[in-house]
Amino acid sequence: MTKLSIVIPVKNESENVSLCQAMLLPFQQLGHEVIIVDGGSADDSVSKAQWADHVVISEPGRAIQMNAGAALSQGDILWFLHVDSVVSCTALKTILAVVEHSQWGFFNVVLSGRHWLLRVVEWMMNWRSKWTGIATGDQGLFLTRALFDELGGFAGIPLMEDVELCTRLKKMKVKPGRINDTIKTSSRKWEKGGVVSTIFLMWKIRFLYALGRSPDQLVKLYYR
């Protein structure tokens, strides 16, 4: 059986860790594993994550945490999932179908909020990733263990690790599998910071990154 390792980085995500349990239980019942990697939570995220197959404590930082989870995993396919994402029962079938002819892929994204501008954000994210082959962590990146090992994992940078990984894959001419399945991601970042303000912030960060601005500088802007 092809085994899937679902790696989820968390920090102070007690409520969402609990919500993950029911969502991912069907995957575990089929023999796949869930790995929660905590980056130093001050709440009870760790105790509430004990349902996972493995709970790992690491230094904070999404790239560091995902690499730590991957190092412990036993699966043939690595699926890096945000703790506030919601996946459907068809996700497993989708991933297994993609890796039959491609080594990696990602989902189309649907944001949880109702603001009409979030529909525009969804469309732009999905259009951009379709035509550029560059996806973000919100889209549930997955890839074979062999390809992940060949890449040497995520770059140890504090931001844009998902874009950086996809960029390396593009340079290697390893194309993602095309899928139409969706993943729902929380829009709390947009709602907390203001939808319009956050849209411009995201555009600004991507533009500056494309111009060569260091992720160490961009992370300060992101968590302003």
Phi, psi and omega per residue, in radians:
M1 nan 2.371 3.042
T2 -1.284 2.127 -3.059
K3 -1.757 2.396 3.139
L4 -1.842 2.338 3.031
S5 -1.946 2.048 -3.135
I6 -1.720 1.992 -3.059
V7 -1.856 2.145 -3.057
I8 -2.206 1.925 3.069
P9 -1.418 2.391 -3.135
V10 -2.405 2.735 2.960
K11 -2.777 2.030 -3.105
N12 0.963 0.946 -3.094
E13 -2.198 0.711 -3.056
S14 -0.896 -0.860 -3.089
E15 -1.141 -0.796 -3.107
N16 -1.222 -0.559 3.072
V17 -1.067 -0.715 3.125
S18 -1.141 -0.723 -3.132
L19 -1.144 -0.509 -3.134
C20 -1.120 -0.524 -2.989
Q21 -0.992 -0.933 -3.116
A22 -1.150 -0.610 -3.107
M23 -1.166 -0.675 -3.036
L24 -1.712 -0.127 3.121
L25 -0.961 -0.750 3.121
P26 -1.027 -0.577 3.098
F27 -1.182 -0.753 3.128
Q28 -1.122 -0.671 -3.134
Q29 -1.134 -0.392 3.100
L30 -1.560 0.007 3.083
G31 1.757 0.099 3.103
H32 -1.557 2.808 -3.049
E33 -2.008 2.609 3.088
V34 -2.055 2.236 -3.118
I35 -2.125 2.052 3.076
I36 -1.715 2.220 3.131
V37 -2.039 1.930 -3.094
D38 -1.612 2.329 -3.110
G39 -1.792 0.620 3.081
G40 1.679 0.830 -3.128
S41 -1.133 2.518 3.062
A42 -1.692 -0.102 3.103
D43 -1.803 -2.793 -3.094
D44 -1.742 0.620 3.104
S45 -0.994 -0.741 -3.075
V46 -1.140 -0.811 -3.123
S47 -1.151 -0.583 3.137
K48 -1.391 -0.138 -3.138
A49 -1.706 0.133 -3.049
Q50 -1.147 -0.229 3.061
W51 -1.251 -0.346 -3.131
A52 -1.184 2.777 3.119
D53 -1.182 -0.589 3.099
H54 -2.493 2.438 3.013
V55 -2.132 2.113 -3.057
V56 -2.029 2.448 3.038
I57 -1.848 2.245 -3.126
S58 -2.433 3.099 2.996
E59 -1.137 2.621 3.134
P60 -1.213 2.722 -3.101
G61 2.183 2.131 -3.024
R62 -1.014 -0.753 -3.133
A63 -1.116 -0.780 3.139
I64 -1.075 -0.762 -3.100
Q65 -1.176 -0.739 -3.138
M66 -1.172 -0.655 3.079
N67 -1.135 -0.664 3.122
A68 -1.128 -0.725 3.107
G69 -1.163 -0.708 3.125
A70 -1.112 -0.643 -3.129
A71 -1.122 -0.510 -3.120
L72 -1.557 -0.342 -2.990
S73 -1.213 2.751 -3.133
Q74 -2.062 0.041 -3.035
G75 -1.383 2.829 3.058
D76 -1.451 -0.418 3.134
I77 -2.215 2.379 3.105
L78 -1.857 2.226 3.122
W79 -2.098 2.010 -3.098
F80 -1.695 1.996 -2.968
L81 -2.135 2.414 3.031
H82 -1.336 2.527 -3.062
V83 -1.179 -0.397 3.137
D84 -1.718 0.252 3.085
S85 -1.552 2.684 3.097
V86 -2.160 2.177 -3.106
V87 -1.973 2.701 -3.121
S88 -1.605 2.985 3.129
C89 -1.226 -0.219 3.140
T90 -1.556 -0.100 -3.047
A91 -1.043 -0.756 -3.123
L92 -1.077 -0.822 3.126
K93 -1.045 -0.696 3.128
T94 -1.087 -0.843 -3.111
I95 -1.089 -0.813 -3.119
L96 -1.102 -0.620 3.115
A97 -1.183 -0.689 -3.117
V98 -1.145 -0.795 -3.057
V99 -1.268 -0.097 3.030
E100 -1.223 -0.475 -3.105
H101 -2.239 -0.088 3.107
S102 -2.504 2.773 -3.065
Q103 -1.638 -0.150 -3.135
W104 -2.791 2.942 3.131
G105 -3.059 -3.042 -3.127
F106 -2.801 2.912 -3.090
F107 -1.746 2.775 2.888
N108 -1.269 2.591 -3.048
V109 -1.864 2.499 2.983
V110 -2.187 2.222 3.140
L111 -1.555 2.574 -2.976
S112 -1.300 -0.469 -3.057
G113 -1.274 2.908 -3.084
R114 -1.778 -0.149 -3.116
H115 -1.006 2.352 -3.056
W116 -1.085 -0.502 3.127
L117 -1.175 -0.427 3.102
L118 -1.178 -0.478 3.060
R119 -1.173 -0.612 3.088
V120 -1.180 -0.749 3.116
V121 -1.038 -0.800 3.106
E122 -0.978 -0.883 -3.085
W123 -1.041 -0.763 -3.120
M124 -1.161 -0.725 3.123
M125 -1.084 -0.792 -3.103
N126 -1.219 -0.685 3.105
W127 -1.126 -0.815 -3.110
R128 -1.057 -0.831 -3.094
S129 -1.182 -0.573 3.129
K130 -1.124 -0.755 -3.034
W131 -1.594 -0.342 3.141
T132 -1.828 -0.379 -3.062
G133 1.330 0.194 3.121
I134 -1.894 2.008 -3.125
A135 -1.973 3.013 3.105
T136 -2.075 2.933 -3.114
G137 -1.063 -0.440 3.093
D138 -1.053 -0.373 -3.046
Q139 -1.646 0.189 3.038
G140 1.114 1.060 -3.134
L141 -1.034 2.393 3.033
F142 -2.434 2.594 3.135
L143 -2.761 2.803 -3.139
T144 -1.221 2.661 3.112
R145 -1.050 -0.682 -3.123
A146 -1.049 -0.748 -3.139
L147 -1.218 -0.711 3.116
F148 -1.057 -0.764 3.121
D149 -1.141 -0.679 3.123
E150 -1.102 -0.629 3.120
L151 -1.307 -0.365 -3.069
G152 1.404 0.372 3.097
G153 1.361 -2.905 3.114
F154 -1.333 2.539 3.050
A155 -1.159 2.478 -3.106
G156 -1.360 1.087 -3.130
I157 -2.045 2.676 -3.024
P158 -1.399 -0.129 -3.118
L159 -2.788 2.719 3.090
M160 1.204 0.324 -3.134
E161 -1.131 -0.526 3.118
D162 -1.232 -0.794 3.108
V163 -1.121 -0.720 -3.140
E164 -1.084 -0.722 3.131
L165 -1.115 -0.812 -3.141
C166 -1.105 -0.619 3.119
T167 -1.127 -0.712 3.084
R168 -1.129 -0.695 3.101
L169 -1.092 -0.676 3.131
K170 -1.143 -0.707 3.115
K171 -1.152 -0.526 3.092
M172 -1.390 -0.092 -3.118
K173 1.098 0.595 3.049
V174 -1.721 1.829 -3.040
K175 -1.448 2.507 3.099
P176 -1.310 2.704 3.035
G177 -1.282 2.452 3.141
R178 -1.517 2.165 3.121
I179 -2.359 2.753 3.129
N180 -1.931 -0.046 -3.141
D181 -1.190 2.720 -3.086
T182 -2.077 2.808 3.034
I183 -2.302 2.341 -3.136
K184 -1.653 2.208 -3.127
T185 -2.066 2.494 3.141
S186 -1.058 2.427 3.096
S187 -1.714 0.346 -3.041
R188 -1.069 -0.560 3.111
K189 -1.076 -0.791 3.132
W190 -1.188 -0.723 -3.077
E191 -1.222 -0.643 -3.128
K192 -1.239 -0.751 -3.090
G193 -1.569 -0.099 -3.039
G194 1.665 2.225 -3.032
V195 -1.032 -0.899 -3.090
V196 -1.131 -0.801 -3.126
S197 -1.063 -0.710 -3.108
T198 -1.251 -0.623 3.071
I199 -1.020 -0.850 -3.141
F200 -1.154 -0.621 3.095
L201 -1.082 -0.793 -3.139
M202 -1.104 -0.755 3.096
W203 -1.070 -0.746 -3.120
K204 -1.087 -0.779 -3.124
I205 -1.106 -0.769 3.133
R206 -1.139 -0.679 3.131
F207 -1.142 -0.789 3.136
L208 -1.156 -0.638 3.098
Y209 -1.117 -0.717 3.119
A210 -1.114 -0.498 3.121
L211 -1.452 -0.089 3.084
G212 1.802 0.182 3.120
R213 -1.168 2.430 -3.090
S214 -1.170 2.401 3.045
P215 -1.004 -0.494 3.111
D216 -1.133 -0.529 3.073
Q217 -1.439 -0.684 -3.090
L218 -1.178 -0.556 -3.100
V219 -1.149 -0.518 3.089
K220 -1.205 -0.614 3.091
L221 -1.240 -0.693 -3.113
Y222 -1.120 -0.742 -3.118
Y223 -1.730 0.638 -3.086
R224 -1.045 nan nan
